């Protein structure tokens, strides 16, 4: 008869596991700590060696100076608007489509779902130029609306929500239909409330992707500075386009503000 682990062995195993996790987390945090430290240094001290993790004389003026170099308020507002609008639309469209693919019966449902999910494997660079031409014809370039509409649908979100919806008992939906609840009511009152983990996951991933998006705004919003997101504003106004050799301490200060959300 094989005996189970003793409480002491389990405790030692948990201690080792947590120590390893803490070490891995510390290693991953090192670049962020260096970024914060560098944002409080003079330009000549950023790349000094050995690294001085805690500056002897913190240069808080770096944060003051970037407000004069970068349109931070405009950038934060535009990034927040695009991110919030796109995230909400993705949650709505993904959950609607996922409900149809998971719980409604119609001809070709599984085939359409598989074809739609397969689009995840197509890199954006493949259809970037045709997409830009199409948006130009519609008059949606240099407009936040164009970015929002392009990102309102996501096959990844549909796949995530559909897989979670599949785990909800169909009998629960049938009971709701017998009680007179419409399909929209079932979606709003049963499916979405029972799928909070999937909704939270999709919300976080969508928010992070949209907030960090660089290529999309760079292509579609390059014509009007008032439409720049925070990333594009930093690129054009602070770094001078392709030039990234000046003011590394202030670049780190901007980076700290950029990653706050």
C-alpha positions in Angstrom: 0.0 0.0 0.0 1.4 3.4 -1.1 1.3 5.9 1.6 0.4 9.5 0.8 2.6 12.5 1.5 3.1 13.5 5.0 2.1 17.1 6.1 5.8 18.0 6.5 6.6 16.9 2.9 3.6 18.9 1.5 4.7 22.0 3.4 8.2 21.7 2.1 6.9 21.3 -1.4 4.7 24.3 -1.1 7.5 26.4 0.3 9.8 25.4 -2.6 7.1 26.2 -5.2 6.4 29.6 -3.7 10.1 30.5 -3.5 10.5 29.6 -7.2 7.4 31.6 -8.1 8.6 34.6 -6.2 12.0 34.4 -7.9 10.5 34.2 -11.3 8.2 37.1 -10.6 11.2 39.1 -9.3 13.1 38.4 -12.5 10.2 39.5 -14.7 9.9 42.7 -12.6 13.5 43.7 -13.1 13.0 45.6 -16.4 10.1 47.6 -14.9 12.2 48.5 -11.8 15.0 49.6 -14.0 12.6 51.7 -16.1 11.3 53.5 -13.0 14.8 53.9 -11.6 16.1 55.3 -15.0 13.2 57.8 -15.1 14.5 59.5 -12.0 18.1 59.8 -13.2 20.1 62.3 -15.2 20.6 61.4 -18.9 24.3 60.6 -18.3 23.5 58.1 -15.5 20.9 56.0 -17.2 23.3 53.5 -18.8 26.0 53.8 -16.1 27.5 50.5 -14.7 27.1 49.1 -12.1 23.4 50.0 -12.1 22.3 52.4 -9.3 18.9 51.1 -8.6 17.9 53.9 -6.2 19.1 57.3 -7.5 20.9 59.3 -4.9 19.3 62.5 -6.3 15.9 61.7 -7.9 15.2 63.9 -10.9 11.5 64.4 -10.6 11.8 67.2 -13.2 11.9 64.5 -15.8 8.2 63.9 -15.3 7.5 67.6 -15.4 9.5 68.1 -18.6 7.7 65.4 -20.5 4.4 67.3 -20.1 6.0 70.0 -22.2 7.3 67.6 -24.8 4.4 65.2 -25.2 0.6 66.0 -25.5 -0.1 63.5 -22.7 -3.7 64.7 -21.9 -4.8 64.4 -25.5 -3.0 61.0 -25.8 -4.5 59.6 -22.7 -8.0 60.8 -23.7 -7.7 59.3 -27.2 -6.2 56.0 -26.0 -8.9 55.7 -23.3 -11.7 56.4 -25.8 -10.5 53.9 -28.3 -9.7 51.3 -25.7 -13.0 51.5 -23.8 -15.2 51.7 -26.9 -13.5 48.8 -28.6 -13.4 46.6 -25.5 -17.2 47.1 -25.0 -18.0 46.4 -28.6 -15.8 43.3 -28.6 -17.5 42.0 -25.5 -21.0 42.5 -27.1 -20.2 41.2 -30.5 -18.2 38.2 -29.3 -20.8 37.1 -26.8 -23.6 37.5 -29.3 -21.8 35.4 -31.9 -20.6 32.9 -29.3 -24.2 32.4 -28.1 -25.3 31.7 -31.7 -22.5 29.2 -32.3 -22.9 27.5 -29.0 -26.6 27.2 -28.4 -28.6 27.9 -31.6 -29.2 25.4 -34.3 -28.8 26.4 -37.9 -27.4 24.9 -41.1 -23.7 25.1 -41.5 -23.1 26.4 -37.9 -20.0 24.4 -37.1 -18.5 25.0 -40.6 -19.0 28.7 -40.4 -17.5 28.7 -36.9 -14.4 26.8 -38.0 -13.9 29.1 -41.0 -14.2 32.1 -38.7 -11.8 30.8 -36.1 -9.3 29.9 -38.9 -8.9 33.7 -39.6 -6.9 33.9 -36.4 -4.1 32.3 -38.3 -4.0 35.0 -40.9 -1.5 37.8 -40.0 -2.7 41.3 -40.1 0.1 42.3 -42.4 -1.4 40.0 -45.1 -4.6 42.1 -45.5 -3.3 45.4 -44.1 -3.1 47.2 -47.5 -6.5 46.0 -48.8 -8.0 46.9 -45.5 -6.5 50.4 -45.7 -7.8 50.9 -49.2 -11.3 49.8 -48.2 -11.3 52.2 -45.2 -10.1 55.0 -47.5 -13.1 54.4 -49.8 -15.4 54.5 -46.8 -13.8 57.8 -45.7 -12.8 56.3 -42.3 -9.1 57.1 -42.3 -7.8 59.8 -39.9 -10.8 58.9 -37.7 -11.3 57.1 -34.4 -14.5 55.6 -35.8 -12.5 53.6 -38.4 -10.2 52.1 -35.7 -13.2 51.2 -33.5 -15.1 49.6 -36.3 -12.1 47.5 -37.5 -11.5 46.2 -34.0 -15.1 45.7 -33.0 -15.0 42.0 -34.0 -12.5 39.4 -32.9 -12.4 35.7 -33.7 -10.4 35.1 -30.6 -13.1 36.6 -28.4 -15.8 34.5 -30.2 -13.8 31.3 -29.7 -13.2 32.1 -26.0 -16.8 32.9 -25.2 -18.2 30.1 -27.3 -16.1 27.5 -25.5 -17.3 28.8 -22.1 -21.0 28.9 -23.3 -20.7 25.3 -24.3 -20.4 24.4 -20.6 -23.7 26.0 -19.7 -26.5 23.3 -19.6 -28.9 23.6 -22.5 -31.8 22.5 -20.2 -31.4 25.9 -18.4 -32.0 27.7 -21.7 -35.0 25.5 -22.6 -36.6 26.2 -19.2 -36.1 29.9 -19.9 -37.8 29.6 -23.3 -40.7 27.8 -21.8 -41.1 30.7 -19.3 -41.3 33.1 -22.3 -37.8 34.5 -22.2 -36.6 35.6 -25.7 -33.2 34.7 -27.1 -31.9 38.2 -26.3 -33.2 37.8 -22.7 -31.5 34.5 -22.4 -28.3 36.0 -23.6 -28.5 39.0 -21.2 -30.0 37.3 -18.1 -28.5 33.9 -18.2 -25.5 33.4 -20.5 -23.5 36.6 -19.8 -24.0 36.6 -16.0 -22.9 32.9 -15.8 -19.8 33.7 -17.9 -18.2 36.3 -15.8 -14.7 34.6 -15.9 -14.7 34.5 -19.7 -16.0 38.1 -19.8 -13.3 39.2 -17.5 -10.6 37.4 -19.5 -11.8 38.9 -22.8 -12.1 42.3 -21.2 -8.5 42.3 -19.9 -7.0 40.9 -23.1 -8.9 43.3 -25.3 -8.0 46.3 -23.1 -4.3 45.5 -23.0 -4.2 44.9 -26.8 -6.0 48.1 -27.7 -4.0 50.2 -25.2 -0.7 49.0 -26.5 -1.7 49.0 -30.2 0.8 51.0 -32.2 0.7 50.0 -35.9 -3.1 50.5 -36.3 -3.1 54.2 -35.1 0.2 54.8 -36.8 -1.3 53.9 -40.2 -4.9 55.3 -39.8 -4.4 58.3 -37.5 -1.1 59.8 -38.9 -2.8 62.7 -40.6 -4.3 64.5 -37.7 -2.3 65.1 -34.5 -5.4 65.8 -32.5 -6.4 62.1 -33.0 -3.0 60.7 -31.9 -3.1 58.0 -29.2 -0.6 58.1 -26.4 1.8 55.7 -28.2 1.7 57.7 -31.4 2.0 61.0 -29.6 5.1 59.7 -27.9 6.5 58.4 -31.1 6.1 61.7 -33.1 6.3 64.4 -30.5 8.8 63.0 -28.0 11.0 60.6 -30.0 11.0 62.6 -33.2 9.8 59.8 -35.4 12.6 57.3 -35.9 15.0 59.1 -33.7 15.3 57.5 -30.2 18.8 58.5 -29.2 18.0 61.6 -27.1 16.7 61.9 -23.5 16.6 58.3 -22.4 15.7 59.3 -18.9 12.6 61.1 -20.1 11.8 58.2 -22.4 11.7 56.0 -19.4 9.5 58.5 -17.6 7.0 58.4 -20.5 7.2 54.6 -20.4 6.3 54.5 -16.8 3.2 56.6 -17.5 2.3 54.5 -20.5 2.2 51.2 -18.6 0.2 52.5 -15.6 -3.1 51.2 -16.9 
